[in-house]
Amino acid sequence: MKAHINYKSIWKIALPIILSNVALNVITVTDTIFLGQVNHIALGAAGNAGIFYFVLILTGVGLSTGAQIIMGRRNGEKNFSQIGAIFDQTIYLLSFISLLVFILLQFIAPILLENITSSPAIYTATVEFLYYRSFGVLFHFLNFVFIAFYVGTTNTKILIHTTIAMMLVNVFFDYALIFGNFGFPRMEIKGAAIASVLAELVAFCYLVVYTHKNAFVKQFQLFKFKKINWEIINKTTKVGSPIMLQNFLAISSWFIFFMIIEKLGEKELAISHIIRSIYMVLMIPLFGFSSATNTLVSNLIGQKREYKVMTLIKRVLVLSLGSTIVIGMFSIFFGKEIIGFYTPDINLINDSIPTLRVINLTMFFFCIAFILFNAVSGTGNTRVSLLIEATTISIYLVAAYFIAIEFKASLPVVWCSEFIYFGLLGIFSLWYLKKGNWRKLKI
């Protein structure tokens, strides 16, 4: 499928990803809202556990994104049979990685968290959440492989149906298991974890059935499951491992950032997880357009149309900024009402408003920086994107530590460290796109 870069084509690819992200964020928001009704300990613990979980899960995202970039390149070259081979071999690879992650969550995470968590109540609840959540790791990783295939081949419509199914299952079981409705036992934070596992399982089953019934199986020669092809696995790992590491660094930085905030107090941690949830909603359009940027850049290079990449980036930036501004207006004008969904505590609502104002402003910088950064990844030079991420995060975390711990700044000022992160990310990414040798890179 030839990659077109007019506004309509970009929107056509990005919209299903955006809508799927809407559903995924409904899951996160639902967890936060329901657990916020339980108590602020459950809210903070689930937030920390969720970030810790995704630190590990995003290793799978990195490897699947590497597969997605290569599939996008082969799609541009019209080498469809190779896409099927990459798909099958990536299933082998991520199944093995998921086993390692499961073992880590079950046996190593409790020891690690005990040494870095100040509040005993938050530690106990965090470990409880991770124990049950770990049983969904395999389904989560396999879903990444399907997503990589559909995004890499620019067939993204299925993502809408899948994530809507996930959303409905998660919301139902959240309501049933957290509070003990419909005859289920009241499980509170354990219920939230189990609901997420069931949602991942349903999504996996849906993707398998849909893909088997579709003509894609024949066109791309999927599910052949031949013997392990080390050449494909090595190439996927070579492209994906830097992304895996940069994802690990990115989410780890969030985890470290929230552990720094946890030192400020349980109330500050609860506020920050409310803000994080709203932040993720504001990011919805951006994540859709960034995924489109990644796969379209790879497709363009595969079609020998490298000269169109900067034009593509400019058009994606226009669409991304416009969409983010529209959704951000709700956060600006209805901030108290939105926070009120998460907690009935008036003092907590009022104390959250200044930090919400900070993230509303950071979204402008985030939009520009993240699109540029995903364009760098889409070129296939993932080692450079890893270097950019590692450098930026190191500076960001040092700044956040000094602002919060050494200077003892207020919570909104601590959140201003986001400006440092996105400013540097954008500058480094733009420099590489302008001056780097990505046009000659072969993958």
C-alpha positions as CSV (number, residue, x, y, z in Angstrom):
1,M,0.0,0.0,0.0
2,K,1.5,3.3,-1.1
3,A,1.9,5.9,1.6
4,H,0.2,9.2,0.8
5,I,1.1,12.3,2.9
6,N,-1.8,14.7,2.2
7,Y,-3.8,15.8,5.2
8,K,-6.7,13.4,4.4
9,S,-4.4,10.4,4.2
10,I,-2.6,11.2,7.4
11,W,-5.9,11.7,9.2
12,K,-7.2,8.4,7.8
13,I,-4.3,6.5,9.3
14,A,-4.1,8.5,12.6
15,L,-7.9,8.6,13.4
16,P,-8.3,4.8,14.2
17,I,-5.2,5.0,16.4
18,I,-6.6,8.1,18.2
19,L,-9.9,6.4,18.7
20,S,-8.3,3.3,20.0
21,N,-6.2,5.5,22.4
22,V,-9.5,7.0,23.6
23,A,-10.7,3.6,24.6
24,L,-7.4,2.7,26.2
25,N,-7.4,5.9,28.2
26,V,-11.0,5.3,29.2
27,I,-9.6,2.2,30.9
28,T,-6.9,4.2,32.7
29,V,-9.3,6.9,33.7
30,T,-11.9,4.4,34.9
31,D,-9.3,2.7,37.1
32,T,-8.3,6.1,38.6
33,I,-11.9,7.3,39.1
34,F,-13.1,4.1,40.7
35,L,-10.1,3.7,43.0
36,G,-10.3,7.4,43.9
37,Q,-13.7,6.6,45.4
38,V,-12.1,3.8,47.5
39,N,-9.3,5.9,49.1
40,H,-6.2,7.9,48.2
41,I,-4.0,5.0,49.2
42,A,-5.5,2.8,46.6
43,L,-5.3,5.6,44.0
44,G,-1.7,6.3,44.7
45,A,-0.7,2.6,44.9
46,A,-2.5,1.7,41.6
47,G,-0.9,4.6,39.9
48,N,2.6,3.6,41.0
49,A,2.0,0.0,40.2
50,G,0.6,0.9,36.8
51,I,3.8,2.9,36.0
52,F,6.1,0.1,37.3
53,Y,4.1,-2.4,35.2
54,F,4.4,-0.4,32.0
55,V,8.1,0.1,32.6
56,L,8.4,-3.6,31.9
57,I,5.6,-3.9,29.4
58,L,7.1,-1.2,27.2
59,T,10.1,-3.4,26.5
60,G,7.6,-5.4,24.4
61,V,6.4,-2.2,22.8
62,G,10.0,-1.4,21.8
63,L,10.5,-4.7,20.1
64,S,7.1,-4.7,18.5
65,T,7.8,-1.1,17.2
66,G,11.0,-2.3,15.7
67,A,9.0,-5.0,13.9
68,Q,6.5,-2.3,12.9
69,I,9.2,-0.1,11.4
70,I,10.6,-3.1,9.4
71,M,7.0,-4.1,8.3
72,G,6.4,-0.5,7.2
73,R,9.6,-0.6,5.2
74,R,8.6,-3.9,3.5
75,N,5.1,-2.6,2.9
76,G,6.6,0.4,1.1
77,E,8.7,-2.1,-0.9
78,K,5.6,-4.3,-1.6
79,N,7.5,-7.3,-0.1
80,F,4.3,-8.7,1.6
81,S,5.4,-12.2,2.3
82,Q,8.3,-11.0,4.4
83,I,5.8,-9.1,6.6
84,G,4.2,-12.4,7.5
85,A,7.5,-13.9,8.4
86,I,8.4,-10.9,10.6
87,F,5.0,-11.1,12.3
88,D,5.4,-14.8,13.2
89,Q,9.0,-14.5,14.4
90,T,8.0,-11.5,16.6
91,I,5.4,-13.6,18.2
92,Y,8.1,-16.1,19.2
93,L,10.3,-13.3,20.5
94,L,7.7,-11.5,22.6
95,S,6.3,-14.7,24.0
96,F,9.7,-15.4,25.5
97,I,10.1,-11.9,26.8
98,S,6.7,-12.0,28.4
99,L,7.7,-15.0,30.4
100,L,10.7,-13.1,31.8
101,V,8.5,-10.1,32.7
102,F,6.0,-12.4,34.4
103,I,8.8,-13.9,36.6
104,L,10.1,-10.5,37.4
105,L,6.7,-9.2,38.5
106,Q,6.0,-12.2,40.6
107,F,9.3,-12.6,42.4
108,I,11.6,-9.6,42.0
109,A,9.3,-6.6,42.0
110,P,8.2,-7.0,45.7
111,I,11.8,-6.9,46.9
112,L,12.7,-3.9,44.7
113,L,9.6,-1.9,45.7
114,E,10.1,-2.6,49.4
115,N,13.4,-0.7,49.2
116,I,12.1,2.4,47.4
117,T,8.6,2.9,48.8
118,S,8.3,5.1,51.9
119,S,4.6,4.4,52.8
120,P,4.0,0.8,54.1
121,A,0.3,1.1,53.0
122,I,1.2,2.1,49.5
123,Y,3.8,-0.7,49.3
124,T,1.4,-3.4,50.3
125,A,-1.3,-2.3,47.9
126,T,1.2,-1.8,45.0
127,V,2.5,-5.4,45.4
128,E,-1.0,-6.8,45.5
129,F,-2.0,-5.0,42.3
130,L,1.1,-6.2,40.4
131,Y,0.6,-9.9,41.5
132,Y,-2.7,-10.1,39.8
133,R,-1.8,-7.8,36.9
134,S,1.1,-10.0,35.9
135,F,-1.2,-12.8,34.7
136,G,-2.1,-10.6,31.7
137,V,1.5,-10.0,30.5
138,L,1.4,-12.7,27.7
139,F,-1.8,-11.4,26.2
140,H,-0.5,-7.8,26.4
141,F,2.6,-8.7,24.5
142,L,0.9,-10.6,21.8
143,N,-1.5,-7.7,21.3
144,F,1.5,-5.5,20.6
145,V,2.5,-7.8,17.7
146,F,-1.0,-7.5,16.1
147,I,-0.9,-3.7,16.6
148,A,2.5,-3.5,15.0
149,F,1.2,-5.4,11.9
150,Y,-1.9,-3.3,11.4
151,V,-0.1,0.0,11.9
152,G,3.0,-1.0,9.9
153,T,0.7,-2.0,6.9
154,T,-1.5,1.2,7.5
155,N,-4.6,-0.9,8.1
156,T,-5.5,0.7,11.4
157,K,-9.3,0.5,11.5
158,I,-9.3,-2.8,13.4
159,L,-7.7,-1.0,16.4
160,I,-11.0,0.8,17.0
161,H,-13.0,-2.3,17.4
162,T,-10.4,-4.0,19.6
163,T,-9.9,-1.2,22.1
164,I,-13.7,-0.6,22.3
165,A,-14.1,-4.3,23.3
166,M,-11.2,-3.8,25.9
167,M,-12.8,-0.7,27.3
168,L,-16.3,-2.3,27.7
169,V,-14.8,-5.4,29.4
170,N,-12.6,-3.4,31.7
171,V,-15.2,-0.9,32.8
172,F,-17.7,-3.6,33.5
173,F,-15.3,-5.7,35.6
174,D,-13.9,-2.6,37.3
175,Y,-17.3,-1.7,38.5
176,A,-18.1,-5.3,39.5
177,L,-14.9,-6.3,41.2
178,I,-13.6,-3.0,42.8
179,F,-16.9,-2.4,44.6
180,G,-18.4,-5.9,44.7
181,N,-21.4,-5.3,42.4
182,F,-23.5,-7.9,40.4
183,G,-22.8,-10.5,43.0
184,F,-19.0,-10.4,42.7
185,P,-16.8,-10.0,45.9
186,R,-15.5,-6.5,46.8
187,M,-11.8,-6.7,45.8
188,E,-10.9,-3.0,45.5
189,I,-7.3,-2.7,44.1
190,K,-7.2,-6.4,43.2
191,G,-10.4,-6.0,41.2
192,A,-8.8,-3.3,39.1
193,A,-5.9,-5.5,38.3
194,I,-8.1,-8.5,37.4
195,A,-10.4,-6.4,35.2
196,S,-7.4,-5.3,33.2
197,V,-6.2,-8.9,32.7
198,L,-9.7,-9.9,31.4
199,A,-9.7,-6.9,29.0
200,E,-6.3,-7.9,27.5
201,L,-7.6,-11.5,27.1
202,V,-10.7,-10.4,25.2
203,A,-8.7,-8.1,23.0
204,F,-6.3,-10.9,22.1
205,C,-9.1,-13.3,21.2
206,Y,-10.8,-10.6,19.1
207,L,-7.6,-9.9,17.1
208,V,-6.9,-13.6,16.5
209,V,-10.4,-14.2,15.2
210,Y,-10.6,-11.0,13.1
211,T,-7.1,-11.7,11.5
212,H,-7.9,-15.3,10.7
213,K,-11.1,-14.3,8.9
214,N,-9.5,-11.5,6.9
215,A,-7.8,-11.6,3.6
216,F,-4.6,-10.3,5.3
217,V,-3.7,-13.9,6.3
218,K,-3.3,-14.9,2.7
219,Q,-1.9,-11.6,1.4
220,F,0.8,-11.3,4.0
221,Q,1.2,-15.1,4.7
222,L,0.5,-14.8,8.4
223,F,0.5,-17.6,10.9
224,K,2.8,-19.9,9.0
225,F,4.9,-20.4,12.2
226,K,8.0,-21.9,10.6
227,K,11.1,-22.7,12.6
228,I,12.8,-19.8,14.4
229,N,14.5,-17.5,11.9
230,W,17.4,-16.0,13.7
231,E,18.1,-13.5,10.9
232,I,14.7,-11.9,11.2
233,I,14.8,-12.0,15.0
234,N,18.2,-10.4,15.1
235,K,17.2,-7.7,12.7
236,T,14.0,-7.0,14.6
237,T,16.0,-6.9,17.9
238,K,18.6,-4.7,16.3
239,V,16.0,-2.1,15.3
240,G,13.7,-2.6,18.2
241,S,16.1,-3.0,21.2
242,P,17.1,0.7,21.2
243,I,13.4,1.6,21.1
244,M,12.8,-1.0,23.9
245,L,15.6,0.7,25.9
246,Q,14.3,4.2,25.2
247,N,10.7,3.2,26.2
248,F,12.2,1.6,29.4
249,L,14.0,4.9,30.1
250,A,11.0,7.0,29.3
251,I,8.6,5.2,31.6
252,S,11.2,4.5,34.2
253,S,11.7,8.3,34.3
254,W,8.0,8.6,35.1
255,F,8.3,6.0,37.8
256,I,11.3,7.7,39.3
257,F,9.5,11.1,39.0
258,F,6.5,9.7,40.9
259,M,8.8,8.2,43.5
260,I,10.3,11.6,44.0
261,I,6.9,13.0,44.4
262,E,6.0,10.2,46.9
263,K,8.7,11.7,49.2
264,L,6.7,14.9,49.2
265,G,3.6,13.2,50.7
266,E,0.7,10.9,50.0
267,K,-1.6,13.8,49.1
268,E,0.9,15.1,46.5
269,L,1.2,11.6,45.1
270,A,-2.6,11.3,44.8
271,I,-2.8,14.7,43.1
272,S,0.0,13.8,40.7
273,H,-1.8,10.5,39.6
274,I,-5.0,12.4,39.0
275,I,-3.0,14.9,36.9
276,R,-1.2,12.0,35.1
277,S,-4.6,10.5,34.2
278,I,-5.8,13.8,32.7
279,Y,-2.4,14.2,31.0
280,M,-2.9,10.9,29.3
281,V,-6.2,12.0,27.9
282,L,-4.7,15.2,26.6
283,M,-2.1,13.1,24.8
284,I,-4.6,11.0,22.9
285,P,-4.5,12.9,19.6
286,L,-0.7,13.2,19.9
287,F,-0.1,9.5,20.3
288,G,-2.2,8.8,17.2
289,F,-0.4,11.2,15.0
290,S,3.0,10.1,16.4
291,S,2.3,6.5,15.4
292,A,1.2,7.7,12.0
293,T,4.4,9.7,11.7
294,N,6.5,6.7,12.6
295,T,5.0,4.3,10.1
296,L,4.6,6.9,7.3
297,V,8.2,7.9,7.5
298,S,9.3,4.3,7.2
299,N,6.9,3.7,4.3
300,L,8.2,6.8,2.5
301,I,11.8,5.7,2.8
302,G,10.9,2.2,1.6
303,Q,9.3,3.9,-1.5
304,K,12.6,6.0,-2.1
305,R,10.7,9.2,-1.3
306,E,12.9,10.5,1.5
307,Y,12.6,14.1,0.2
308,K,8.9,14.0,1.4
309,V,9.7,13.3,5.0
310,M,10.0,16.9,6.2
311,T,6.8,17.8,4.3
312,L,5.0,15.0,6.1
313,I,6.3,16.2,9.5
314,K,5.0,19.7,8.9
315,R,1.6,18.4,8.0
316,V,1.4,16.1,11.0
317,L,2.4,18.9,13.3
318,V,-0.5,21.1,12.0
319,L,-3.0,18.3,12.6
320,S,-1.6,17.3,16.0
321,L,-1.4,20.8,17.4
322,G,-4.9,21.6,16.2
323,S,-6.4,18.5,17.7
324,T,-4.5,18.9,21.0
325,I,-5.6,22.5,21.3
326,V,-9.2,21.6,20.8
327,I,-9.2,18.8,23.5
328,G,-7.1,21.0,25.8
329,M,-9.7,23.7,25.9
330,F,-11.9,21.4,28.0
331,S,-9.2,21.0,30.5
332,I,-8.5,24.7,30.7
333,F,-12.2,25.8,31.1
334,F,-13.6,22.8,33.1
335,G,-10.6,21.8,35.2
336,K,-12.4,21.6,38.5
337,E,-15.3,19.6,37.1
338,I,-12.8,17.1,35.4
339,I,-10.8,16.6,38.6
340,G,-14.1,16.2,40.5
341,F,-14.7,13.0,38.6
342,Y,-11.6,11.5,40.3
343,T,-12.3,12.6,43.9
344,P,-15.1,14.1,46.0
345,D,-12.5,15.9,48.2
346,I,-12.9,19.6,47.6
347,N,-9.5,20.4,49.1
348,L,-7.8,17.9,46.8
349,I,-9.6,19.3,43.8
350,N,-8.5,22.9,44.6
351,D,-4.9,21.8,45.3
352,S,-4.8,20.0,41.9
353,I,-5.7,23.0,39.8
354,P,-2.3,24.7,39.7
355,T,-0.6,21.5,38.5
356,L,-3.3,21.0,35.9
357,R,-2.5,24.5,34.5
358,V,1.2,23.5,34.2
359,I,0.4,20.4,32.1
360,N,-2.0,22.4,29.9
361,L,0.9,24.5,28.9
362,T,3.4,21.7,28.5
363,M,1.2,20.0,25.9
364,F,2.2,22.6,23.3
365,F,5.9,21.7,23.7
366,F,5.0,18.0,23.9
367,C,3.2,18.0,20.6
368,I,6.1,19.4,18.6
369,A,8.8,17.4,20.4
370,F,7.0,14.0,20.2
371,I,6.2,14.2,16.5
372,L,9.8,15.1,15.7
373,F,11.1,12.3,17.9
374,N,8.8,9.7,16.3
375,A,10.0,10.8,12.9
376,V,13.6,10.0,14.1
377,S,12.5,6.5,15.1
378,G,10.6,6.1,11.8
379,T,13.9,6.6,9.9
380,G,15.1,3.3,11.4
381,N,18.1,4.8,13.2
382,T,16.8,3.8,16.6
383,R,20.2,4.1,18.2
384,V,20.1,7.8,17.6
385,S,16.6,8.0,19.1
386,L,17.8,6.0,22.1
387,L,20.7,8.5,22.6
388,I,18.4,11.4,22.4
389,E,16.0,9.8,24.9
390,A,18.7,8.9,27.3
391,T,20.4,12.3,27.3
392,T,17.1,14.1,27.7
393,I,15.8,11.9,30.5
394,S,19.1,12.2,32.4
395,I,18.9,15.9,32.5
396,Y,15.2,15.9,33.2
397,L,15.5,13.6,36.3
398,V,18.4,15.5,37.7
399,A,16.4,18.7,37.4
400,A,13.3,17.2,38.9
401,Y,15.3,15.8,41.9
402,F,16.9,19.1,42.7
403,I,13.6,21.1,42.2
404,A,11.7,18.7,44.5
405,I,14.1,17.4,47.1
406,E,16.9,20.0,47.3
407,F,15.0,23.1,46.6
408,K,11.7,21.8,48.2
409,A,9.6,23.5,45.6
410,S,5.8,23.2,45.5
411,L,4.2,20.4,43.4
412,P,3.3,22.6,40.4
413,V,6.9,23.9,40.2
414,V,8.1,20.3,40.3
415,W,5.9,19.5,37.3
416,C,7.5,22.4,35.4
417,S,10.5,20.0,34.9
418,E,8.4,18.7,32.0
419,F,9.4,21.8,30.0
420,I,13.0,20.8,30.3
421,Y,12.3,17.3,29.0
422,F,10.2,18.3,26.0
423,G,12.3,21.3,25.1
424,L,15.5,19.2,24.8
425,L,13.7,16.3,23.1
426,G,12.4,18.6,20.4
427,I,15.8,20.4,19.8
428,F,17.8,17.2,19.6
429,S,15.3,15.5,17.3
430,L,15.0,18.5,14.9
431,W,18.8,18.7,14.7
432,Y,19.1,15.1,13.6
433,L,16.4,15.3,11.0
434,K,18.1,18.4,9.6
435,K,21.7,17.2,9.8
436,G,21.7,13.4,10.3
437,N,22.5,10.7,7.7
438,W,19.2,8.9,8.0
439,R,18.5,9.1,4.3
440,K,21.2,6.6,3.5
441,L,20.2,4.1,6.3
442,K,19.3,0.5,5.2
443,I,17.3,-1.8,7.4
